[in-house]
Every structure is written in structure tokens, then in C-alpha cells.
Amino acid sequence: MIKYLIQKEFLQIRRNAFLPKLIIMFPIVIMCVMPWVMQMEVKNIVVDVVDIDHTVESQRLVQQVAASNYFIFGGQKATYAEAMKDIEKGRADVILEIRDGKYLIAANAVNGTKGAMGSAYLSQIVTSRQHSMPHSQLSMVNSQLSTLNLYNKGQNYKLFMIPALFAIVMMLMTGFLPTLNIVGEKETGTIEQINVTPVSKWSFILAKLIPYWLIALFVITVCLLLAWLVYGITPAGPVWLIYVLAMLLALFFSSFGLIVSNYSDTMQQAMFVMWFFVVSIMLLSGLFTPTRSMPQWAYLTTYINPMHYFIDAIRTIFIRGGGLHETFHQVLALASIGTLMGCWAVQSYKKNS
């Protein structure tokens, strides 16, 4: 019985003019576009310099700022007021004033992130120049310090972000599609034909879930291939464990999507409810910002957030080369939450025979 129900699901997907194209194109677009636009690195910061001293040391500092990859040198201005006009008109982001051996850094804080990061970068350059001066008390200490990056040695932000993008693709593909599936059948009335048959709840829900688990396998394969072909990034840990994590995350989101659809009467209602939970889950997962920087009440939500466990585990596999032992906690949490949601999806489906 369940075999024919699964065939029905695939026939519905194939006969839809949009869904097959979406399943193929969505992971490609996410993997090829998002890593370039989701970077947290702030570059192209325009810096105006006001050099009142005109000393050799101040000119070396100006040259170092102009040579930096993070800054665009806006030129030297005669006065601070002239540089401020560029700030007010949006032609500059940061001002560096050098007067009597002292340094003043003023940043345009309209864009708070750009202003804060720009002033921080510029402060590092100024501080490094001060420490490299002769007779500096910190020069000896500074020369003895070195940094060793054990993971992601090139500090490539794409290596940090691309594994997390797998979660976004899985969330949208295996969450929204099952949600719209049942609600769509409710609106067209075809689900009533299923309700009068002897098909059990478990068979019906499994027939809804299995096709999207297979889609999840296809999507995660496409993401892995694109990460390798486009960015040259391959997981340092076992690939099979990534598929296990993907299946467990797909179990949660597909079950959650079916729960939302079971309680919704229209497609618009299901979309609004699903979007509310998806955005909350994504923003509280640690995808963009460290979870430890959240308030304590918000951090507590990560204990029941499956996307947080998935992102944490897949970054461990990709970057640190961890295996099942290092990610056992996340795998167990995903399996528990996914099983709970699957049982809820079955119980919430109302079959009127």
C-alpha cells in the first residue's frame, strides 16, 4: 500500500511545472551565490587621512593604510572639517587624523557594523605601527608572539559559512514542500479520497515523508559537489556522517511541516505559520552569530533547536574533521527531536473514515 502512495507523491511532484525546477535550481543558487554575499568581513571602507605632522613615520602609516585590502584610500585632506564633509556626503567611512604624534579615528556610525569594524581595523594598523617603533617597550614582547590557527588555517569565511548553508537548503526544501503538499490537497479536495480508504495514519504520513527524505539526499549531494567543484572545499571528516545528519534534519523539518499543514486549513495560513517558526529557528541557531553572545533566555532555546545541533555538528565535520564520537551528542539530539516530531505528525493527522 505504502509503495503506491509514494508513487502518487512523486507523480504529483513530476506533474507540477515548478517543483522539479525548484528542487534542482534552489541548492545551486544558494551554494553559488550566498557564500559571496553573506560574508561578515567588512571591506571597501573609504578612509580619509588628515596628516598635520607630515613626518616620515606618519607617511609610512598613510602608505600602510592605503595598501591594506580592507580600505579604499580616499586621499589626504588638509583639515578635519574637509574630511568631515566627505563623511556627511557618504563619500568616506572613517577619518584618521595625525596631529602631534597622536592619532584620532572617527567613524561614520550610520552603518554601525561598517563603522565599528572599520575603526577596529584602523586601530590595529595604528597600534602595530606604534609597537614597531624603536625603543618601544612592547616591541620585544610583540616579536615573541605568534598565532597558530589549528582549524581553517587560511581563515576562509566561506569554509565557515558553506556547511551552515546546507542547513538553509535542507530547511526550505524539506520543510515548506511537505507543508504545502497536504494543505494543497485539502484545498483541492483530493485528501478526502484518501480519508475514505483503509490507509492508516502511519502509512499516509510515511508516504508524505519518504519522498522528501530522498529529495534531501539529492540536495545534500548537490551541495557537497558544488562545495568541491566551485570552492574546492571538502569535508575533513566522514561524508557518510553528513548524510546521517541531513536525514535527521530532514526528518524534523518534514515532520514539522506536516504538523503545520495538519493544523492549517489554507495555504496562506500554513505559509505564515511556517515562515514564523523557520525564521525564529534560523536566527536562534548560531548560523550567523555565536550562540554564546545571545542573552541567557535566548541561549536556552538552542537546547531544543535542531538546526543549532546540525550546524554545530556539520562545522565540526567540515572544519575540525570530527567523527561520530565528536558529534554523538548532536546526532542523538537530532534523532530524539526528529522522532518526537514524527510521532506528533502522525497523531495530529485527523483521518475521517
N, C-alpha and C positions, 0 to 999 in steps of 0.2 A: 504493500500500500504506500509506504513512505517513498519508494522509488518513483512512483508515478507523480506523487506530489512534488518531488524535487524536479522532475522533468517539466512539470507545469510552471514552476518558478523560472526555470531557465528559458522556457518558451516565452514567458511574459517579458523577461529582460531582453531577449533577442528581438521580439516584435516591437519593442519600444525604439523609436527612431533616435532617441537622445542618450539613453543609458549606456549602450555599448561604447559610444564615443567618449562619454564621461569617464567610464572605468579605465579606458586606455590613456586619455589625454590628461586627466587630473594629476596622477602621480608624476607624469613627465613635466608638466608645467610647474608643479610645486618644487620638484627637485632641481629644475634648471633655472628657475627664476628667484625663488625665495632666498637661497643662500647668499645671493648678491645684494638683496635689499633689506635683509633682516640683521645685518651686521651691527653690533653695538659699538664698533670702533668709530670714532668721530674724526673725520679727515676734512681736508679742504677748508681749514679755518684761516680766514684772512687776518693777517697781523699787520698793523701799522706800528712803526717804530719812531719814537721821538728821542733822538740821541743828542742830548745837550752837552755831554762831556767831550765827545769826539776823540776819545783816547784809542790806543791800539787795542786794548782789552775790550772796550765797548764795540769796536768794529768787528772783532773776532766773534763776539756774541751775536751781532746782527747777521754775520755771514752764516753762523751755525743755525740760526732761526730760519734764514732763507733757504738753507739746504735741507731742512727737515721735510720728510714725506708727509707730515701731518699738517703743515702750514702752507698757505699761499702768501708770499711776501707782498704786502700792499704798498711797500715803499717807505721811505723815511720822510717824516713830516717835520716842519720847522717848529711847530708848537703843539702843545697838548690840545688846545682848543681846535686846531685844524684837524687833528686826528679824531677828536670827538664828533666833528661834523660827519666824518665817514661812518662812524658808529650810528649816528642818528638817521642817516640816509640808507643804512643797511649795506654799505659798501665794505665794512670791516666788522670783525667779530671781537678782536682783542687788541688792546693798546699796550705796548711796552715802552715805558718812559725810563731813560737812564739819565740821572742827574746826581752829581756829586758822589759818584760811586755807589749810589743806591738805585734800587730798581722798583718801579711801580707797575703792577699788572692790573689793568682794568678790562673787564669782560662784559660783553653785551648779554645780559641775563634774560632777554625776552625769550630766547630759546635756552631754557635753563640747563639742559643736558650739554648742549654745544658750548655754552659759556663756561660751565664748570669744568668740563673735560679740557677745553682749550686752555684755560688758566692753569690747570693742573699740569698739562704737557709743558707749557711755557715755564712754569715754576721748576720743573725737573731740569730743563735745559739751563736755566739761570743757576740753580743750585749746583749742578755738575760743573759749570764754569768756575764757580766760586771755590769749589773743593779742589779743582785742578790748579789753582793759583800757587805760585811758590810760597813756601813757608806756611802753608795752611796746616793747621793742626789736625785737620781731618784727612789730609791727603794720604798719610801713611795708612790710616785705618781703611780708607776707601779703596786703596790699592790692594788690600788683602782680602777684600770681599769679592765673592763671585756667586753667580746664580746658576743653579743646575736644575733644569726642568726635567723631571722624571717622565712625565707624560705630556703628549702634544708638544714636543720639544721646539717645534717651529712656531708655537703659539698661533696656530692657524685657526681662526674663528670658525671657518667652515667645518673643520673637523669636530668642533664642539656643537655646532648647530644642526648639521645634516642628520645625525642619529635622532635628534629630537623631532625633525620634520617627519620622520617615519610615523611618529605618534599622531601628528596632524592629519596625515593622509589616511591612516587607519581609522581615526576618529570620524572623519567626514564620510568616508566610503562605507564603513560598516555600521555607522550609527544612523545616518539620515536615510539611507536607502531602505533598510527594513522598516523604519518608521513610516515612510511614505507608502510602503507596499501595502500594509494592512489597511491603513486609512483610505488608500485609493480603492481597495476592494470594497470597503464599507460604502464609499460614495457611489460606486458603480453598481453595488448590489450583488456582486458575484460571491461575496463571503457567505451570503445566506444559503447558497447552493452547497457550500462546504458544511454549514451547520446542520443540515438535514441528513448528512451522510453519517455512517458509523465511524468516521475518522476520530481518533482520540485526541485529546488536547496535546499530549506529548508528541504524537506523530505530526500534528499540524505545526506546532512550534518548531520542532526539529527540521521539518521541511522548509520552514522560513529561515532558519539559522544556517543550515549547511551550505546553501549556495553562497552566502556572504562570507563564510569561512574560506571557501575556495577562492572567492574574489580577493580575500585578504592575502592568501598565499601568492596569488598572481601579483598583487600590488606590491607586496614586500619584496618579491623577486625583481620587479621592475626598478624599485628604489635602490636595491643593492647593486644592480647592474649599472644604473646611472651614476651612483656614487663612485663606482670604479672607473667607468668609461670617461665621465666628464671631469671628475675631480681627482681621480687617482687615489681615492680613499677606500680602503678595505678594512674590515673588522680585524682587530688584533686577537680577538677571542674566537670561540667556535661559532660557525654560521648556523648550525642546527639549533643552537640556543636562541638565536634571534627569531627563528621561525616559531619556536615554542612560545616565546614572549608575544609574538604577533598574534598567534592563535588565541592565547589567553586574553589579550586586549580586545580582539575581535569578539570573543565570547561575551565580554562585558558590554561593549557598545551595541552589538546586535541585540542582545537581551534587553538592554536599557531602551533601545529604540522600539522594540516590540511592546515593552511595558507602556511607554508613552502612547503608542498607537492604540493599545487596548483601552486606555482611558480617554482617548480623544475621539470626537465624532466627525471632525472635518480636518482637511489637510492643513488649513491655515492655523487651526488650534495646535495641531501636532508640531508644526514648524516653529511656532513661537515658544512652546514649552521646551522643545528640544534645543533650540538656539540658546535659551536662557541657561540651561544646565551645561551645555557644551562650552560656552564662553567662560562660565564660572570654573569648570573643571580645568580648562586650558590655562587660565590666568593664575590659578592656585596650584599648578603642578610643578613649578620651577622651570618651565620651558624657557622663559626669557630672563628671569631674575632668580637669584638664590633663595631657596625657601627659608633659610635662616634669617634673612633680612625682613621677613614678614613679622607683623605683630603676633604675640603668642596665641591669641584666639584664632588668627588666620592660619598659623602654622599647624594647629591641631587638626585642621581639615585635611592635611596631607596624609594622615593615617588612614583615611577612607577614600583617598583619591587614587584610583588605579592608574591614571595617566602619570602621576608622580612616580609610582613604582616602576612603570615601563621606561620612562625617560632615564631614571637613575640606573636601571639595570642595563639598558642598551648603551648608555655612555660608558658604563664600566666595561662592557664587552668591546666596544669600538676603540676606546682610548687607552684603557688600562690592560686590556687583554684578559679580563676576568672570565671565569668559567662558572659552572653550576654552583660550586662551593661559595664563590663570592656573591652570587646573585640569588642564592637559595631563598633568602628572606623575601625578596621581591617576587620571585616565582610563586612562592607559597601564598603571598598576599593576593596576587592577581588571580590565582586559581580559586581561592576562597571567595573573593568578591564576585568573580565571574560565575561560579556555581550558584551562589546566593541569588544573583540577578536572573540566572537562567530558570531557577525554580520559581521565582516571582513572576517571570514572564508566562510560565505555564499556568500558574494559579490565577493570574489576573485575566487570562483569556476566558471570556464568557461564551460558552458554546450552548446555544439554544436548539436542541434537537426536537 
